[in-house]
Structure formats: C-alpha cells, structure tokens
C-alpha cells in the first residue's frame, strides 16, 4: 500500500524538477538567517552551502539562455548564487519594512 510518506519519498527521489525547485529555497533560508542575525559565521555557512543551489542555477540559466549543454564554472555559479541572495535579501528587507509599517497603523 502506498502511504503518503512513500509517495513523498518517491517524488523527492525521482522528480528532478521538484528537487531543482527545492534547491531554490536554500537561498531564501540563508537570507532569512542573515536578516535575523542567527549566523555567527555567515561566510563559513555560505562556503559550506552555496553548491546546493548550483543545480537550480544551472537549470535556470540553461532555460534563460536556451543552451542545453551549458557548463558553468564554480566562480560563475557562486556569482549567480550571490546575485540570487542579493535579490531575495532586497525583497525580504522590503517585506520586513512593510510589516513594520502596517503594524504601526
């Protein structure tokens, strides 16, 4: 019998698109930790985790540039990942500012 847990595990193992999209959330979590000042060594955490986003970034750049066999160097991947972190950070700070604004009304 297929339990929901087994279906979930199957999707995680066999659905590359969901895996790739899931990797995009790593950047959002990293930004959340930065903004909340929860990391004592953000540079260390970054160096240990940036590569998790590399599949997502490569997949997205292949789609944007329409180059199926696109190969990106580690430096290029890091730069794209940092750009994504910066974009997420701007949105998160904006949302935080709006939430403070609305709470004062």
Secondary structure as a PSIPRED ss2 file (coil, helix, strand):
# PSIPRED VFORMAT (PSIPRED V4.0)

   1 X C   1.000  0.000  0.000
   2 X C   1.000  0.000  0.000
   3 X C   1.000  0.000  0.000
   4 X H   0.000  1.000  0.000
   5 X H   0.000  1.000  0.000
   6 X H   0.000  1.000  0.000
   7 X H   0.000  1.000  0.000
   8 X H   0.000  1.000  0.000
   9 X H   0.000  1.000  0.000
  10 X H   0.000  1.000  0.000
  11 X H   0.000  1.000  0.000
  12 X H   0.000  1.000  0.000
  13 X H   0.000  1.000  0.000
  14 X H   0.000  1.000  0.000
  15 X C   1.000  0.000  0.000
  16 X H   0.000  1.000  0.000
  17 X H   0.000  1.000  0.000
  18 X H   0.000  1.000  0.000
  19 X H   0.000  1.000  0.000
  20 X H   0.000  1.000  0.000
  21 X H   0.000  1.000  0.000
  22 X H   0.000  1.000  0.000
  23 X H   0.000  1.000  0.000
  24 X H   0.000  1.000  0.000
  25 X H   0.000  1.000  0.000
  26 X H   0.000  1.000  0.000
  27 X H   0.000  1.000  0.000
  28 X H   0.000  1.000  0.000
  29 X H   0.000  1.000  0.000
  30 X H   0.000  1.000  0.000
  31 X H   0.000  1.000  0.000
  32 X H   0.000  1.000  0.000
  33 X H   0.000  1.000  0.000
  34 X H   0.000  1.000  0.000
  35 X H   0.000  1.000  0.000
  36 X C   1.000  0.000  0.000
  37 X C   1.000  0.000  0.000
  38 X C   1.000  0.000  0.000
  39 X C   1.000  0.000  0.000
  40 X C   1.000  0.000  0.000
  41 X C   1.000  0.000  0.000
  42 X H   0.000  1.000  0.000
  43 X H   0.000  1.000  0.000
  44 X H   0.000  1.000  0.000
  45 X H   0.000  1.000  0.000
  46 X H   0.000  1.000  0.000
  47 X H   0.000  1.000  0.000
  48 X H   0.000  1.000  0.000
  49 X H   0.000  1.000  0.000
  50 X H   0.000  1.000  0.000
  51 X H   0.000  1.000  0.000
  52 X H   0.000  1.000  0.000
  53 X H   0.000  1.000  0.000
  54 X H   0.000  1.000  0.000
  55 X H   0.000  1.000  0.000
  56 X H   0.000  1.000  0.000
  57 X H   0.000  1.000  0.000
  58 X H   0.000  1.000  0.000
  59 X H   0.000  1.000  0.000
  60 X H   0.000  1.000  0.000
  61 X H   0.000  1.000  0.000
  62 X H   0.000  1.000  0.000
  63 X H   0.000  1.000  0.000
  64 X H   0.000  1.000  0.000
  65 X H   0.000  1.000  0.000
  66 X C   1.000  0.000  0.000
  67 X C   1.000  0.000  0.000
  68 X C   1.000  0.000  0.000
  69 X C   1.000  0.000  0.000
  70 X C   1.000  0.000  0.000
  71 X C   1.000  0.000  0.000
  72 X C   1.000  0.000  0.000
  73 X C   1.000  0.000  0.000
  74 X H   0.000  1.000  0.000
  75 X H   0.000  1.000  0.000
  76 X H   0.000  1.000  0.000
  77 X H   0.000  1.000  0.000
  78 X H   0.000  1.000  0.000
  79 X H   0.000  1.000  0.000
  80 X H   0.000  1.000  0.000
  81 X H   0.000  1.000  0.000
  82 X H   0.000  1.000  0.000
  83 X H   0.000  1.000  0.000
  84 X H   0.000  1.000  0.000
  85 X H   0.000  1.000  0.000
  86 X H   0.000  1.000  0.000
  87 X H   0.000  1.000  0.000
  88 X H   0.000  1.000  0.000
  89 X H   0.000  1.000  0.000
  90 X H   0.000  1.000  0.000
  91 X H   0.000  1.000  0.000
  92 X H   0.000  1.000  0.000
  93 X H   0.000  1.000  0.000
  94 X H   0.000  1.000  0.000
  95 X H   0.000  1.000  0.000
  96 X H   0.000  1.000  0.000
  97 X H   0.000  1.000  0.000
  98 X H   0.000  1.000  0.000
  99 X H   0.000  1.000  0.000
 100 X H   0.000  1.000  0.000
 101 X H   0.000  1.000  0.000
 102 X H   0.000  1.000  0.000
 103 X H   0.000  1.000  0.000
 104 X C   1.000  0.000  0.000
 105 X C   1.000  0.000  0.000
